[in-house]
Amino acid sequence: MTREITYVQAVAEAIDEELARDDDVILFGEDVEEFGGNFGETEGLYQKHGRDRVRNTPLSEIGIAGMALGAAVGGIRPVAELQFADFAATAGDEVFNQIPKQPYVSGGKLKAPLTIFAPSGAGIGAGAQHSQSVHSWLGNVPGWVVVTATTPYDAKGLFKSAIRDDNPVFFLPHKMLSETKGEVPEEEYTLALGEAAVEEEGDDVTVVATQLMFHRAREATADLDIDVEIINPRTFAPLDTETIAESVRKTGRLVVVDETVERYGTQGHIANEIVENDFFSLDAPPKTIGVKNVPIPLSPPLEQEVLPSADRIAAGIESLF
């Protein structure tokens, strides 16, 4: 049985169920108690599970990340919330130098089964320091599992898997998707980390897109007289290149759309994987579409101007024919 719930409700259910399932799971971050999180993702959890399991922290991202690492190597399974994904930079030493390296530098003696939850992406007029998609930053650091959720179904299944994983996981929901709705099973389920999903099948071109860009890709292709296959990567580290390559072998064309900056963005990495390993499957050069090389503007019209639009995606697809 399934029911239709919002993306943020799916996130809240995942945390609630994992807190109930495993006494080692704890949740902490700024305003996760009575306030219920920046987007309502922790609403009711403090009242249900108590302050021993759900706890507010001071306004200190490096403190939140450092506490998560200490708890994880000490045998706890923490979920640590940053209010915006951009604040990974504020916790930079822990996020880039400490957390992802501990299992490696300890020769496998230390595990770091922690999840950092951090809403990402633009679209709400929050300005340059609160609107970035940071999965390209994190995917460049060995040791992180980097998860991006596109639908409520993704959000719940991937978040539960992230919490259960013994590796450090950065879970990045998209702010603009919080109130989107989708079918989610009533029964227990998880989704494997590192496995992409073929969301729509087609024979003419492969489009790889995640989060808000997935929905814009669907909008872009709705009126095209082109048979489009859309792949949702779900995780960027590890990246399921085989599912993407298998699709390109069928279609012969590739468009990669992502809400990271085009310069050194994930689009180029995915395209390169196909060019290096499946070059002779391509009938045209891969097309990459991303955020223009400027900080995200505060002005809503300018913000939309720098983000990939449905029209830009449609034009990119048509350019391959």
ZAGU-137738 format. One record per residue (C-alpha): z negated, x negated, y negated; residue in three letters. Coordinates in Angstrom, 1 decimal, decimal comma. Layout:
// ZAGU-137738
<<Z; X; Y>; 'ALA'>
...
// end
This chain:
// ZAGU-137738
<<0,0; 0,0; 0,0>; 'MET'>
<<0,8; -1,2; -3,5>; 'THR'>
<<-0,2; 0,1; -7,0>; 'ARG'>
<<1,1; -0,8; -10,5>; 'GLU'>
<<-1,3; -2,9; -12,5>; 'ILE'>
<<-0,9; -5,2; -15,5>; 'THR'>
<<-0,6; -9,0; -15,3>; 'TYR'>
<<-4,0; -9,5; -16,8>; 'VAL'>
<<-5,6; -7,0; -14,4>; 'GLN'>
<<-4,0; -9,0; -11,5>; 'ALA'>
<<-5,6; -12,2; -12,9>; 'VAL'>
<<-9,0; -10,5; -13,2>; 'ALA'>
<<-8,8; -9,1; -9,7>; 'GLU'>
<<-8,0; -12,6; -8,3>; 'ALA'>
<<-11,0; -14,2; -10,0>; 'ILE'>
<<-13,3; -11,2; -9,0>; 'ASP'>
<<-12,2; -11,4; -5,3>; 'GLU'>
<<-12,6; -15,1; -5,1>; 'GLU'>
<<-16,1; -15,0; -6,7>; 'LEU'>
<<-17,0; -12,4; -4,1>; 'ALA'>
<<-15,4; -14,3; -1,2>; 'ARG'>
<<-16,8; -17,8; -1,8>; 'ASP'>
<<-20,3; -18,5; -3,2>; 'ASP'>
<<-19,0; -22,0; -4,3>; 'ASP'>
<<-16,6; -20,5; -6,8>; 'VAL'>
<<-17,9; -20,4; -10,4>; 'ILE'>
<<-16,2; -19,5; -13,7>; 'LEU'>
<<-16,9; -21,0; -17,1>; 'PHE'>
<<-15,3; -21,3; -20,5>; 'GLY'>
<<-15,4; -20,1; -24,0>; 'GLU'>
<<-16,1; -16,3; -24,3>; 'ASP'>
<<-15,8; -15,5; -20,6>; 'VAL'>
<<-19,1; -13,5; -20,5>; 'GLU'>
<<-19,5; -10,3; -22,6>; 'GLU'>
<<-16,3; -10,9; -24,6>; 'PHE'>
<<-14,2; -10,9; -21,4>; 'GLY'>
<<-11,9; -13,8; -22,2>; 'GLY'>
<<-9,2; -14,2; -24,8>; 'ASN'>
<<-6,8; -11,7; -23,2>; 'PHE'>
<<-9,3; -9,6; -21,2>; 'GLY'>
<<-8,9; -11,6; -18,0>; 'GLU'>
<<-12,7; -12,0; -17,3>; 'THR'>
<<-13,7; -8,5; -18,5>; 'GLU'>
<<-16,6; -7,2; -16,3>; 'GLY'>
<<-17,0; -10,3; -14,3>; 'LEU'>
<<-20,2; -11,5; -16,1>; 'TYR'>
<<-21,8; -8,1; -15,6>; 'GLN'>
<<-20,9; -8,0; -11,9>; 'LYS'>
<<-21,5; -11,6; -10,8>; 'HIS'>
<<-24,2; -12,7; -13,2>; 'GLY'>
<<-24,7; -15,8; -15,4>; 'ARG'>
<<-25,2; -18,1; -12,4>; 'ASP'>
<<-21,5; -17,6; -11,6>; 'ARG'>
<<-19,9; -16,7; -14,9>; 'VAL'>
<<-21,0; -18,7; -17,9>; 'ARG'>
<<-20,0; -19,3; -21,5>; 'ASN'>
<<-19,6; -22,9; -22,7>; 'THR'>
<<-19,7; -24,5; -26,1>; 'PRO'>
<<-16,4; -25,0; -28,1>; 'LEU'>
<<-15,5; -28,2; -26,4>; 'SER'>
<<-12,4; -28,5; -24,2>; 'GLU'>
<<-13,2; -32,0; -23,1>; 'ILE'>
<<-16,7; -30,8; -22,1>; 'GLY'>
<<-15,2; -27,9; -20,1>; 'ILE'>
<<-12,8; -30,1; -18,3>; 'ALA'>
<<-15,4; -32,8; -17,7>; 'GLY'>
<<-17,9; -30,3; -16,3>; 'MET'>
<<-15,2; -28,9; -14,0>; 'ALA'>
<<-14,5; -32,4; -12,6>; 'LEU'>
<<-18,2; -33,1; -12,1>; 'GLY'>
<<-18,8; -29,7; -10,4>; 'ALA'>
<<-15,7; -30,2; -8,1>; 'ALA'>
<<-16,6; -33,6; -6,8>; 'VAL'>
<<-20,1; -32,4; -6,3>; 'GLY'>
<<-19,0; -29,7; -3,9>; 'GLY'>
<<-18,5; -26,6; -6,2>; 'ILE'>
<<-15,1; -24,9; -6,7>; 'ARG'>
<<-14,9; -24,3; -10,4>; 'PRO'>
<<-12,5; -22,2; -12,4>; 'VAL'>
<<-12,6; -23,5; -16,0>; 'ALA'>
<<-10,9; -21,6; -18,8>; 'GLU'>
<<-9,2; -23,1; -21,8>; 'LEU'>
<<-8,4; -20,4; -24,4>; 'GLN'>
<<-4,9; -21,9; -25,0>; 'PHE'>
<<-2,9; -24,3; -22,9>; 'ALA'>
<<-2,2; -26,4; -25,9>; 'ASP'>
<<-5,9; -27,4; -25,7>; 'PHE'>
<<-5,1; -29,6; -22,7>; 'ALA'>
<<-4,4; -32,2; -25,3>; 'ALA'>
<<-7,9; -31,7; -26,8>; 'THR'>
<<-9,3; -32,5; -23,3>; 'ALA'>
<<-6,8; -35,3; -22,9>; 'GLY'>
<<-8,8; -38,0; -21,2>; 'ASP'>
<<-10,1; -35,6; -18,6>; 'GLU'>
<<-6,8; -33,8; -18,1>; 'VAL'>
<<-4,5; -36,8; -18,0>; 'PHE'>
<<-6,7; -39,7; -17,0>; 'ASN'>
<<-9,6; -38,5; -14,9>; 'GLN'>
<<-9,1; -35,2; -13,0>; 'ILE'>
<<-5,8; -35,7; -11,4>; 'PRO'>
<<-6,6; -39,3; -10,4>; 'LYS'>
<<-9,9; -39,0; -8,7>; 'GLN'>
<<-8,7; -38,2; -5,2>; 'PRO'>
<<-6,3; -41,1; -5,4>; 'TYR'>
<<-8,6; -43,8; -6,9>; 'VAL'>
<<-11,4; -42,9; -4,5>; 'SER'>
<<-9,1; -43,5; -1,5>; 'GLY'>
<<-9,4; -39,8; -0,6>; 'GLY'>
<<-13,2; -39,8; -0,5>; 'LYS'>
<<-13,5; -37,5; -3,5>; 'LEU'>
<<-11,8; -34,1; -3,6>; 'LYS'>
<<-11,4; -32,2; -6,9>; 'ALA'>
<<-10,9; -28,5; -5,9>; 'PRO'>
<<-10,9; -27,2; -9,4>; 'LEU'>
<<-8,6; -24,8; -11,3>; 'THR'>
<<-8,0; -24,9; -15,0>; 'ILE'>
<<-6,8; -21,5; -16,3>; 'PHE'>
<<-5,0; -21,8; -19,7>; 'ALA'>
<<-2,7; -19,2; -21,2>; 'PRO'>
<<0,5; -20,8; -22,4>; 'SER'>
<<3,7; -19,9; -24,3>; 'GLY'>
<<4,9; -18,6; -27,6>; 'ALA'>
<<5,7; -15,1; -29,0>; 'GLY'>
<<2,4; -13,9; -30,5>; 'ILE'>
<<2,8; -15,7; -33,9>; 'GLY'>
<<0,0; -18,1; -33,2>; 'ALA'>
<<1,6; -21,2; -34,7>; 'GLY'>
<<2,5; -24,7; -33,6>; 'ALA'>
<<-0,9; -25,6; -32,1>; 'GLN'>
<<-1,4; -22,4; -30,0>; 'HIS'>
<<2,1; -21,6; -28,7>; 'SER'>
<<3,4; -24,4; -26,5>; 'GLN'>
<<4,4; -24,3; -22,9>; 'SER'>
<<2,8; -27,4; -21,4>; 'VAL'>
<<3,9; -27,4; -17,8>; 'HIS'>
<<6,3; -30,3; -18,5>; 'SER'>
<<3,4; -32,4; -19,8>; 'TRP'>
<<1,3; -31,7; -16,7>; 'LEU'>
<<4,1; -32,0; -14,2>; 'GLY'>
<<4,6; -35,6; -15,4>; 'ASN'>
<<1,1; -36,5; -14,3>; 'VAL'>
<<0,8; -37,2; -10,5>; 'PRO'>
<<-2,1; -35,4; -9,0>; 'GLY'>
<<-1,9; -32,0; -10,7>; 'TRP'>
<<-0,6; -28,8; -9,0>; 'VAL'>
<<1,1; -26,9; -11,8>; 'VAL'>
<<1,5; -23,1; -11,4>; 'VAL'>
<<3,3; -20,7; -13,6>; 'THR'>
<<3,0; -17,0; -12,9>; 'ALA'>
<<5,9; -14,6; -13,8>; 'THR'>
<<4,8; -11,2; -12,5>; 'THR'>
<<1,5; -9,5; -11,7>; 'PRO'>
<<2,3; -10,0; -8,0>; 'TYR'>
<<2,7; -13,8; -8,7>; 'ASP'>
<<-0,4; -13,9; -10,9>; 'ALA'>
<<-2,8; -12,6; -8,3>; 'LYS'>
<<-1,4; -14,3; -5,2>; 'GLY'>
<<-0,9; -17,7; -6,9>; 'LEU'>
<<-4,2; -17,7; -8,6>; 'PHE'>
<<-6,1; -16,9; -5,4>; 'LYS'>
<<-4,2; -19,8; -3,7>; 'SER'>
<<-5,0; -22,1; -6,7>; 'ALA'>
<<-8,7; -21,4; -6,4>; 'ILE'>
<<-8,7; -22,1; -2,7>; 'ARG'>
<<-6,7; -25,3; -3,0>; 'ASP'>
<<-8,5; -28,7; -2,5>; 'ASP'>
<<-6,3; -30,3; -5,2>; 'ASN'>
<<-6,8; -29,9; -9,0>; 'PRO'>
<<-4,6; -27,0; -10,2>; 'VAL'>
<<-3,5; -26,1; -13,7>; 'PHE'>
<<-2,8; -22,3; -13,7>; 'PHE'>
<<-0,7; -21,3; -16,6>; 'LEU'>
<<-0,3; -17,5; -17,3>; 'PRO'>
<<2,0; -16,5; -20,2>; 'HIS'>
<<0,4; -14,8; -23,2>; 'LYS'>
<<3,3; -12,5; -23,8>; 'MET'>
<<3,2; -11,1; -20,2>; 'LEU'>
<<-0,5; -10,0; -20,3>; 'SER'>
<<0,3; -6,3; -20,5>; 'GLU'>
<<3,5; -6,3; -18,4>; 'THR'>
<<3,1; -4,1; -15,3>; 'LYS'>
<<4,2; -4,6; -11,7>; 'GLY'>
<<3,5; -3,7; -8,1>; 'GLU'>
<<0,6; -5,5; -6,5>; 'VAL'>
<<-0,6; -4,9; -2,9>; 'PRO'>
<<-4,1; -3,3; -2,5>; 'GLU'>
<<-4,8; -5,5; 0,5>; 'GLU'>
<<-5,7; -9,2; 0,6>; 'GLU'>
<<-2,8; -11,6; 0,0>; 'TYR'>
<<-2,0; -15,1; -1,3>; 'THR'>
<<1,2; -16,9; -2,2>; 'LEU'>
<<1,9; -20,4; -1,1>; 'ALA'>
<<1,9; -23,1; -3,8>; 'LEU'>
<<5,1; -25,0; -3,9>; 'GLY'>
<<7,4; -22,2; -2,7>; 'GLU'>
<<10,0; -20,6; -5,1>; 'ALA'>
<<11,1; -17,0; -4,9>; 'ALA'>
<<14,7; -15,7; -5,0>; 'VAL'>
<<14,1; -12,7; -7,2>; 'GLU'>
<<17,7; -11,5; -7,4>; 'GLU'>
<<20,5; -12,5; -5,1>; 'GLU'>
<<24,0; -13,3; -6,3>; 'GLY'>
<<27,1; -15,4; -5,5>; 'ASP'>
<<28,5; -16,7; -8,8>; 'ASP'>
<<25,8; -18,7; -10,5>; 'VAL'>
<<22,1; -19,8; -10,0>; 'THR'>
<<19,7; -19,2; -12,8>; 'VAL'>
<<16,3; -20,8; -12,6>; 'VAL'>
<<13,7; -19,3; -14,9>; 'ALA'>
<<10,0; -18,6; -15,0>; 'THR'>
<<7,5; -16,6; -17,0>; 'GLN'>
<<8,9; -15,0; -20,1>; 'LEU'>
<<12,2; -16,7; -19,6>; 'MET'>
<<12,6; -15,0; -16,3>; 'PHE'>
<<12,4; -11,6; -18,0>; 'HIS'>
<<14,9; -12,7; -20,7>; 'ARG'>
<<17,2; -14,0; -18,0>; 'ALA'>
<<17,2; -10,6; -16,3>; 'ARG'>
<<17,9; -9,0; -19,7>; 'GLU'>
<<20,7; -11,5; -20,3>; 'ALA'>
<<22,5; -10,9; -17,0>; 'THR'>
<<22,1; -7,1; -16,9>; 'ALA'>
<<25,5; -6,5; -18,6>; 'ASP'>
<<27,4; -9,5; -17,5>; 'LEU'>
<<30,3; -9,1; -15,1>; 'ASP'>
<<28,9; -12,1; -13,1>; 'ILE'>
<<27,0; -12,0; -9,9>; 'ASP'>
<<23,8; -13,9; -10,8>; 'VAL'>
<<21,1; -15,3; -8,4>; 'GLU'>
<<17,8; -15,7; -10,2>; 'ILE'>
<<15,1; -18,0; -8,9>; 'ILE'>
<<11,5; -18,1; -10,0>; 'ASN'>
<<10,1; -21,5; -9,3>; 'PRO'>
<<6,4; -20,3; -9,4>; 'ARG'>
<<5,1; -23,9; -9,3>; 'THR'>
<<6,6; -26,9; -11,1>; 'PHE'>
<<4,5; -29,4; -9,2>; 'ALA'>
<<5,3; -29,4; -6,4>; 'PRO'>
<<8,7; -28,1; -7,2>; 'LEU'>
<<10,7; -26,3; -4,5>; 'ASP'>
<<14,0; -28,0; -5,0>; 'THR'>
<<15,3; -27,0; -1,6>; 'GLU'>
<<15,4; -23,3; -2,5>; 'THR'>
<<17,2; -24,1; -5,7>; 'ILE'>
<<19,6; -26,4; -3,9>; 'ALA'>
<<20,3; -23,9; -1,2>; 'GLU'>
<<21,3; -21,4; -3,9>; 'SER'>
<<23,5; -23,8; -5,7>; 'VAL'>
<<25,3; -24,6; -2,5>; 'ARG'>
<<26,2; -21,0; -2,4>; 'LYS'>
<<27,0; -20,3; -6,0>; 'THR'>
<<28,4; -23,7; -7,2>; 'GLY'>
<<26,8; -23,3; -10,7>; 'ARG'>
<<23,4; -23,8; -12,2>; 'LEU'>
<<21,7; -22,7; -15,4>; 'VAL'>
<<18,0; -23,7; -16,0>; 'VAL'>
<<16,1; -21,8; -18,6>; 'VAL'>
<<12,6; -22,8; -19,6>; 'ASP'>
<<10,2; -22,4; -22,5>; 'GLU'>
<<9,7; -26,1; -22,8>; 'THR'>
<<11,4; -28,3; -25,4>; 'VAL'>
<<14,9; -29,2; -24,3>; 'GLU'>
<<14,2; -32,9; -25,0>; 'ARG'>
<<12,4; -34,3; -21,8>; 'TYR'>
<<11,8; -30,7; -20,7>; 'GLY'>
<<11,6; -29,4; -17,1>; 'THR'>
<<15,2; -28,1; -17,4>; 'GLN'>
<<16,6; -31,6; -17,3>; 'GLY'>
<<14,4; -32,6; -14,3>; 'HIS'>
<<15,6; -29,6; -12,3>; 'ILE'>
<<19,2; -30,2; -13,2>; 'ALA'>
<<18,9; -33,9; -12,3>; 'ASN'>
<<17,5; -33,1; -8,9>; 'GLU'>
<<20,6; -31,0; -8,1>; 'ILE'>
<<23,0; -33,6; -9,6>; 'VAL'>
<<21,5; -36,5; -7,6>; 'GLU'>
<<21,2; -34,7; -4,3>; 'ASN'>
<<23,8; -31,9; -4,3>; 'ASP'>
<<26,5; -33,2; -6,7>; 'PHE'>
<<29,4; -32,0; -4,6>; 'PHE'>
<<28,0; -28,5; -4,4>; 'SER'>
<<28,6; -28,1; -8,2>; 'LEU'>
<<31,8; -26,5; -9,5>; 'ASP'>
<<30,7; -27,1; -13,1>; 'ALA'>
<<28,1; -29,3; -15,0>; 'PRO'>
<<24,6; -27,7; -15,0>; 'PRO'>
<<23,6; -25,9; -18,1>; 'LYS'>
<<20,1; -26,4; -19,6>; 'THR'>
<<18,5; -24,0; -22,1>; 'ILE'>
<<15,1; -24,5; -23,8>; 'GLY'>
<<13,1; -24,5; -26,9>; 'VAL'>
<<14,7; -26,3; -29,8>; 'LYS'>
<<13,3; -29,7; -30,8>; 'ASN'>
<<10,9; -28,5; -33,5>; 'VAL'>
<<7,2; -27,4; -33,4>; 'PRO'>
<<6,9; -23,6; -32,8>; 'ILE'>
<<6,9; -21,9; -36,2>; 'PRO'>
<<4,2; -19,5; -37,3>; 'LEU'>
<<6,8; -17,1; -38,8>; 'SER'>
<<7,7; -14,6; -36,2>; 'PRO'>
<<11,5; -14,6; -37,0>; 'PRO'>
<<11,6; -18,4; -36,9>; 'LEU'>
<<9,5; -18,4; -33,8>; 'GLU'>
<<12,1; -16,3; -32,0>; 'GLN'>
<<14,9; -18,5; -33,4>; 'GLU'>
<<13,7; -21,6; -31,6>; 'VAL'>
<<13,0; -19,8; -28,3>; 'LEU'>
<<15,7; -19,2; -25,7>; 'PRO'>
<<17,0; -15,6; -26,4>; 'SER'>
<<18,8; -13,3; -24,0>; 'ALA'>
<<22,0; -13,9; -26,0>; 'ASP'>
<<21,6; -17,7; -25,7>; 'ARG'>
<<21,1; -17,4; -21,9>; 'ILE'>
<<24,1; -15,1; -21,5>; 'ALA'>
<<26,3; -17,5; -23,5>; 'ALA'>
<<25,1; -20,4; -21,4>; 'GLY'>
<<25,9; -18,6; -18,2>; 'ILE'>
<<29,4; -17,6; -19,5>; 'GLU'>
<<30,1; -21,1; -20,5>; 'SER'>
<<30,3; -22,2; -16,9>; 'LEU'>
<<33,3; -20,0; -16,1>; 'PHE'>
// end
